[in-house]
């Protein structure tokens, strides 16, 4: 039975904690440009991410956004998936998303849209099942066309997600900024992958929520946005996307909804960190 930390709500947005585990690289290996002051600030902000002997403990999270009036749902990302999914070689599978949806009162048939921020295994695992059937039978799955165009056909996500969703007529590829419905807008944030996108959920009755995807994957990138992640496809572009997203959140007062920090909703930084714009990121290329 999911506990309260696995279902966290902020207005119409529900954070769904699909899995928690240790990354296959230490935090310092994954973010080689970070300096001791960055690590100290990150540990203060997200102490749950500090694992034993420098390990990186991270969450794997999806977000569900209810329609006005509660008539349906938009799911943002699809978790690590089942034991036999494409994330099995490195993700803490199986994930708990099916049980979490039940606990949250979300019927899979009521999910009309699944936004895939990008096509990495830990964000697409519950998009389909091993037989190639869309896990959300009534949903359109929305991804940036630049993301599918850049995906290697040998990547396991192609056969698990892209091919079956296309065959079912449920894959919807968009170009650039895209309004899903009033109050929910997709916008490109490339760099982590070529077609990475984030999601703005506007709240007339409260603070907007910015679902970041993997624009930032660790608190060290929140306290020092110039620090690159070793698995970003294009570190310079990712750094630019991160800076723009954080500036947008700070200017508007939006809350950040994070996929991998051990806190689902965090405040954007309100002041410069004092680090130079590069932050040592070039070393991670």
C-alpha positions as CSV (number, residue, x, y, z in Angstrom):
1,X,0.0,0.0,0.0
2,X,1.5,3.3,-1.0
3,X,2.4,5.7,1.9
4,X,1.7,9.4,2.0
5,X,5.2,10.3,0.6
6,X,4.4,8.3,-2.6
7,X,1.4,10.5,-3.3
8,X,1.9,14.3,-2.9
9,X,-0.5,16.9,-4.2
10,X,-0.2,20.5,-5.1
11,X,-3.4,21.8,-6.5
12,X,-4.3,19.9,-9.6
13,X,-0.9,18.2,-9.8
14,X,-0.3,14.9,-8.0
15,X,3.3,13.6,-7.7
16,X,3.5,9.8,-8.1
17,X,6.6,8.1,-6.7
18,X,7.1,5.1,-9.0
19,X,10.4,4.0,-7.5
20,X,13.4,4.9,-5.4
21,X,17.0,3.6,-5.8
22,X,20.7,4.2,-6.0
23,X,22.2,5.4,-9.3
24,X,24.8,3.3,-11.0
25,X,27.4,6.1,-10.7
26,X,28.3,8.1,-7.6
27,X,27.0,11.6,-7.5
28,X,30.4,13.2,-7.9
29,X,31.1,11.1,-11.0
30,X,27.7,12.1,-12.5
31,X,28.3,15.8,-11.9
32,X,32.1,16.2,-12.2
33,X,31.9,20.0,-12.5
34,X,30.5,20.5,-9.0
35,X,32.7,21.9,-6.3
36,X,32.5,21.3,-2.5
37,X,30.3,24.3,-1.8
38,X,27.8,23.1,-4.4
39,X,27.7,19.6,-2.7
40,X,27.1,21.2,0.7
41,X,24.3,23.4,-0.6
42,X,22.7,20.5,-2.5
43,X,22.9,18.2,0.6
44,X,21.2,20.9,2.7
45,X,18.4,21.3,0.1
46,X,17.9,17.6,-0.6
47,X,19.5,15.5,2.1
48,X,17.6,12.4,1.0
49,X,19.7,12.2,-2.1
50,X,22.9,11.6,-0.1
51,X,23.5,7.9,-0.2
52,X,26.1,5.7,1.5
53,X,29.8,6.3,0.5
54,X,28.9,9.1,-2.0
55,X,26.1,7.1,-3.7
56,X,23.3,9.1,-5.4
57,X,19.9,8.1,-4.0
58,X,17.2,9.3,-6.4
59,X,13.4,9.1,-6.9
60,X,11.7,8.2,-10.2
61,X,8.5,10.2,-10.3
62,X,5.6,10.9,-12.6
63,X,3.0,13.6,-12.3
64,X,-0.8,13.5,-12.9
65,X,-2.7,16.6,-13.7
66,X,-6.5,16.6,-13.2
67,X,-8.8,18.4,-15.6
68,X,-11.0,21.2,-14.3
69,X,-14.0,19.5,-12.9
70,X,-12.2,16.2,-12.5
71,X,-13.3,14.8,-15.8
72,X,-10.0,13.3,-16.8
73,X,-6.2,13.2,-16.3
74,X,-3.0,14.1,-18.0
75,X,0.0,12.0,-17.0
76,X,3.5,13.5,-17.3
77,X,6.0,10.7,-17.9
78,X,5.5,7.0,-17.4
79,X,8.0,5.8,-14.8
80,X,10.5,3.0,-14.7
81,X,8.0,0.3,-15.7
82,X,7.7,-3.4,-15.0
83,X,10.4,-5.9,-14.2
84,X,10.8,-6.8,-17.9
85,X,10.7,-3.3,-19.2
86,X,13.5,-1.4,-21.0
87,X,14.7,0.2,-17.7
88,X,15.4,-3.2,-16.1
89,X,19.2,-3.1,-16.7
90,X,19.7,-0.1,-14.4
91,X,16.4,1.2,-13.0
92,X,14.9,0.0,-9.6
93,X,12.1,-2.1,-11.3
94,X,9.3,-3.0,-11.0
95,X,7.8,0.4,-10.4
96,X,4.7,1.0,-8.3
97,X,2.7,3.2,-10.7
98,X,-0.3,0.9,-11.3
99,X,-0.9,0.7,-7.6
100,X,-0.3,4.4,-7.1
101,X,-2.9,5.2,-9.8
102,X,-5.4,3.1,-7.9
103,X,-4.5,4.8,-4.6
104,X,-4.9,8.2,-6.2
105,X,-8.3,7.3,-7.6
106,X,-7.1,7.4,-11.2
107,X,-8.5,4.9,-13.7
108,X,-6.2,4.2,-16.6
109,X,-9.1,4.6,-19.0
110,X,-9.5,8.2,-17.7
111,X,-6.0,9.2,-18.6
112,X,-6.6,11.0,-22.0
113,X,-3.0,12.3,-22.4
114,X,0.4,11.1,-21.5
115,X,3.2,13.6,-22.0
116,X,6.6,12.0,-22.4
117,X,9.2,14.7,-21.5
118,X,11.8,12.5,-23.3
119,X,12.4,9.0,-24.4
120,X,14.7,7.6,-21.7
121,X,13.8,4.3,-20.1
122,X,13.0,5.7,-16.7
123,X,10.4,8.0,-18.1
124,X,8.7,5.6,-20.5
125,X,8.5,2.3,-18.7
126,X,4.7,2.2,-18.2
127,X,3.9,3.7,-21.6
128,X,3.2,0.2,-23.0
129,X,3.3,-3.4,-21.8
130,X,5.5,-6.4,-23.0
131,X,2.9,-7.3,-25.6
132,X,3.1,-3.8,-27.1
133,X,-0.3,-2.7,-25.9
134,X,-0.6,1.0,-24.8
135,X,-0.8,0.9,-21.0
136,X,-3.3,3.8,-21.1
137,X,-5.8,2.6,-23.7
138,X,-7.6,5.9,-24.3
139,X,-4.6,8.2,-24.2
140,X,-2.7,10.1,-26.8
141,X,1.0,10.1,-26.1
142,X,2.6,13.4,-26.8
143,X,6.3,13.8,-27.5
144,X,8.4,16.3,-29.4
145,X,9.1,15.2,-33.0
146,X,12.8,16.1,-32.5
147,X,12.9,13.5,-29.8
148,X,11.6,10.6,-31.8
149,X,13.7,11.7,-34.8
150,X,16.9,11.5,-32.7
151,X,16.1,8.1,-31.1
152,X,18.3,5.2,-32.3
153,X,16.2,2.4,-33.7
154,X,18.3,0.0,-31.6
155,X,17.4,1.8,-28.4
156,X,15.0,-0.6,-26.4
157,X,12.6,2.3,-26.0
158,X,11.9,2.3,-29.7
159,X,10.4,-1.2,-29.7
160,X,8.8,-0.8,-26.2
161,X,7.3,2.6,-26.8
162,X,7.6,4.3,-30.1
163,X,6.8,1.5,-32.5
164,X,3.8,0.1,-30.7
165,X,2.3,3.5,-30.0
166,X,2.7,4.5,-33.6
167,X,1.1,1.3,-34.7
168,X,-1.9,1.9,-32.3
169,X,-2.3,5.5,-33.7
170,X,-1.7,6.9,-30.2
171,X,1.7,8.6,-30.6
172,X,1.3,12.3,-31.3
173,X,4.5,14.2,-32.3
174,X,4.5,17.9,-31.9
175,X,7.0,20.7,-32.8
176,X,7.9,23.3,-30.3
177,X,5.6,25.0,-27.8
178,X,2.3,23.2,-27.7
179,X,-0.9,24.0,-25.7
180,X,-2.5,20.7,-24.6
181,X,-5.5,22.4,-23.1
182,X,-6.1,25.7,-21.3
183,X,-3.7,25.9,-18.4
184,X,-1.3,23.1,-19.6
185,X,1.4,24.0,-22.1
186,X,4.5,22.0,-23.3
187,X,7.6,23.9,-24.2
188,X,11.0,22.6,-25.5
189,X,13.9,22.4,-23.0
190,X,16.5,20.5,-25.1
191,X,20.0,19.4,-24.1
192,X,19.4,16.4,-21.8
193,X,18.1,14.9,-25.0
194,X,17.5,16.6,-28.4
195,X,13.7,16.8,-28.0
196,X,13.3,17.1,-24.3
197,X,10.3,19.1,-23.2
198,X,8.9,20.5,-19.9
199,X,5.3,21.3,-18.8
200,X,3.8,24.4,-17.4
201,X,0.6,23.9,-15.4
202,X,-1.1,27.2,-14.7
203,X,-3.2,27.7,-11.6
204,X,-5.5,30.7,-11.5
205,X,-6.2,29.8,-7.8
206,X,-2.6,29.3,-6.7
207,X,1.0,29.1,-7.8
208,X,1.8,27.7,-11.2
209,X,3.7,24.4,-11.4
210,X,6.7,23.8,-13.8
211,X,7.2,20.0,-14.4
212,X,10.9,20.0,-15.2
213,X,11.5,16.5,-16.6
214,X,15.3,16.0,-16.6
215,X,16.3,19.6,-17.1
216,X,17.6,19.2,-13.6
217,X,18.2,15.8,-12.1
218,X,19.9,16.6,-8.8
219,X,19.8,19.4,-6.3
220,X,23.3,20.3,-7.2
221,X,22.0,21.6,-10.5
222,X,19.4,23.7,-8.7
223,X,22.0,25.4,-6.5
224,X,24.6,25.6,-9.3
225,X,22.7,25.5,-12.6
226,X,25.9,25.7,-14.6
227,X,26.9,22.2,-13.5
228,X,26.4,19.6,-16.2
229,X,25.2,16.0,-15.8
230,X,27.5,13.4,-17.3
231,X,24.6,11.9,-19.3
232,X,23.3,15.0,-21.0
233,X,23.4,14.7,-24.7
234,X,24.4,18.4,-25.2
235,X,25.7,20.0,-22.0
236,X,25.8,23.5,-23.3
237,X,22.2,23.4,-24.6
238,X,21.0,21.7,-21.4
239,X,22.7,24.4,-19.3
240,X,20.9,27.1,-21.4
241,X,17.5,25.3,-21.0
242,X,18.1,24.9,-17.3
243,X,18.9,28.6,-16.8
244,X,15.9,29.7,-18.9
245,X,13.5,27.4,-17.0
246,X,14.8,28.5,-13.6
247,X,14.5,32.1,-14.6
248,X,11.0,31.5,-15.8
249,X,10.1,29.9,-12.5
250,X,11.7,32.6,-10.4
251,X,10.1,35.4,-12.4
252,X,6.6,33.9,-12.2
253,X,6.8,32.4,-8.7
254,X,6.2,28.9,-10.0
255,X,7.0,25.8,-8.0
256,X,9.3,23.2,-9.6
257,X,8.0,19.6,-9.9
258,X,11.0,17.4,-10.1
259,X,11.3,13.8,-11.4
260,X,14.4,12.8,-9.5
261,X,15.0,14.9,-6.4
262,X,13.7,13.3,-3.2
263,X,11.3,16.2,-2.8
264,X,8.7,16.4,-5.5
265,X,8.0,20.1,-5.3
266,X,10.8,22.6,-4.7
267,X,11.2,26.4,-4.8
268,X,13.3,27.9,-7.7
269,X,16.5,29.7,-6.7
270,X,15.9,33.3,-6.0
271,X,19.4,34.6,-6.2
272,X,22.6,33.9,-8.3
273,X,24.9,31.2,-6.8
274,X,28.0,33.3,-7.5
275,X,29.4,30.5,-9.8
276,X,30.5,31.4,-13.3
277,X,28.0,30.5,-16.0
278,X,30.0,27.5,-17.2
279,X,30.3,26.1,-13.7
280,X,32.9,23.6,-14.8
281,X,30.3,22.0,-17.1
282,X,32.6,21.7,-20.1
283,X,34.6,19.1,-18.3
284,X,31.6,16.7,-18.5
285,X,31.4,16.7,-22.3
